[in-house]
Amino acid sequence: GRRPMWRIARFVAGLSSVASSSRPATGSCRGAVTTTDYQPISCDSHSEYELLAIRRSWVLLDAESPEGKVQALRCQVVDVQTRDQAEYLEVLTEGGARRRFRLDRLSKLARVSD
């Protein structure tokens, strides 16, 4: 069935704050993630990323590389993973390459039309 428009509007409105949320995660929505440099994201943001992956949504994202360079990319979200004591967004680029970005290194994320 169709989803009520208010739910879709609330989801879309929430995307603007997904990558910029400064509220740390408490670990209650998923297993505890502990590492020296990973900064856990909020459970709300994590849930939004999972929803983007379920819907295989196309997004524009800015992510900081481990070297400190910011990368801008249009890509399709395919998964959210926990690996090496950090959480990652796995995406498929327009060219078909799979890439992973640490969730705490995403500085901007906006959903675009599919």
Backbone torsions as a table, in degrees:
resi	resn	phi	psi	omega
1	GLY	NA	172.6	-179.9
2	ARG	-85.4	146.3	177.8
3	ARG	-86.5	144.8	176.9
4	PRO	-59.0	143.2	-177.4
5	MET	-60.7	-34.1	-179.5
6	TRP	-63.4	-32.9	179.0
7	ARG	-70.4	-40.2	178.1
8	ILE	-65.9	-44.4	179.6
9	ALA	-61.6	-40.6	179.4
10	ARG	-65.0	-39.7	177.8
11	PHE	-62.7	-49.3	-178.7
12	VAL	-63.4	-41.8	178.7
13	ALA	-62.3	-35.3	-179.7
14	GLY	-70.5	-21.9	-178.0
15	LEU	-64.5	-29.8	-178.1
16	SER	-65.1	-23.8	-178.7
17	SER	-105.1	0.3	-175.9
18	VAL	-60.1	-53.3	-175.5
19	ALA	-77.4	-19.0	-175.3
20	SER	-103.2	5.8	-178.3
21	SER	-63.1	129.2	-178.5
22	SER	-100.7	-1.7	-178.9
23	ARG	-77.1	121.4	-178.2
24	PRO	-71.0	152.5	177.7
25	ALA	-73.9	149.1	179.3
26	THR	-98.0	-11.2	-177.8
27	GLY	89.2	-2.4	-176.9
28	SER	-75.8	-22.8	-176.9
29	CYS	-92.8	-9.2	179.2
30	ARG	-161.1	174.6	-179.9
31	GLY	-60.4	151.6	-179.9
32	ALA	-63.0	136.1	177.9
33	VAL	-113.4	118.0	-178.9
34	THR	-128.4	122.8	173.5
35	THR	-156.9	164.1	-173.6
36	THR	-73.4	-32.2	-176.3
37	ASP	-114.1	-8.5	178.9
38	TYR	-77.8	131.7	177.3
39	GLN	-106.5	107.1	-177.6
40	PRO	-56.6	144.4	177.4
41	ILE	-93.9	169.6	-179.4
42	SER	-68.8	153.9	177.1
43	CYS	-62.8	-35.5	178.1
44	ASP	-62.1	-45.4	178.8
45	SER	-63.9	-41.8	179.1
46	HIS	-59.7	-42.7	178.8
47	SER	-63.5	-39.1	178.5
48	GLU	-64.4	-41.7	178.0
49	TYR	-62.9	-41.2	178.1
50	GLU	-62.6	-39.8	178.1
51	LEU	-64.3	-40.7	176.2
52	LEU	-61.0	-38.8	179.5
53	ALA	-68.9	-42.7	179.1
54	ILE	-59.7	-40.7	-179.0
55	ARG	-84.4	-5.0	-176.6
56	ARG	50.3	49.0	-176.4
57	SER	-73.1	147.1	172.5
58	TRP	-88.1	135.9	-177.6
59	VAL	-137.2	160.3	165.7
60	LEU	-105.7	127.5	-179.9
61	LEU	-133.9	150.5	170.7
62	ASP	-116.5	126.5	-179.8
63	ALA	-135.0	142.2	178.1
64	GLU	-88.9	129.2	177.4
65	SER	-76.8	164.5	177.2
66	PRO	-57.7	-24.5	179.4
67	GLU	-83.9	-4.4	178.2
68	GLY	95.4	2.0	177.9
69	LYS	-83.6	139.9	177.2
70	VAL	-92.7	128.5	179.4
71	GLN	-110.3	131.1	175.0
72	ALA	-105.1	136.2	-172.6
73	LEU	-151.8	139.9	168.5
74	ARG	-100.6	124.2	-173.3
75	CYS	-155.2	169.6	178.1
76	GLN	-106.6	127.7	179.2
77	VAL	-76.6	126.6	-178.4
78	VAL	-118.5	-21.1	-178.1
79	ASP	-166.3	157.7	170.1
80	VAL	-121.6	126.4	-174.0
81	GLN	-128.9	153.4	168.9
82	THR	-112.9	123.5	-176.5
83	ARG	-154.5	143.0	177.9
84	ASP	52.9	39.3	177.4
85	GLN	61.3	31.8	175.4
86	ALA	-148.4	165.1	-179.4
87	GLU	-110.4	142.3	-173.3
88	TYR	-131.7	149.0	170.4
89	LEU	-102.3	121.0	177.2
90	GLU	-98.0	130.9	-176.0
91	VAL	-130.0	162.4	174.8
92	LEU	-117.3	120.0	-177.9
93	THR	-75.3	167.8	178.2
94	GLU	-60.0	-28.3	178.3
95	GLY	-83.2	-2.9	177.0
96	GLY	95.9	2.3	179.6
97	ALA	-83.6	141.3	174.4
98	ARG	-89.0	134.0	179.0
99	ARG	-134.1	153.7	176.1
100	ARG	-125.0	138.4	178.1
101	PHE	-129.6	133.1	176.2
102	ARG	-64.6	135.0	-176.6
103	LEU	-61.4	-34.0	-179.7
104	ASP	-76.7	-4.6	178.3
105	ARG	-105.6	5.3	175.4
106	LEU	-82.1	123.5	179.9
107	SER	-102.7	-20.2	179.8
108	LYS	-153.9	139.8	175.9
109	LEU	-150.5	126.4	179.4
110	ALA	-138.0	132.9	178.8
111	ARG	-74.2	138.2	177.1
112	VAL	-121.0	164.5	-179.1
113	SER	-64.9	146.2	-176.2
114	ASP	-73.1	NA	NA
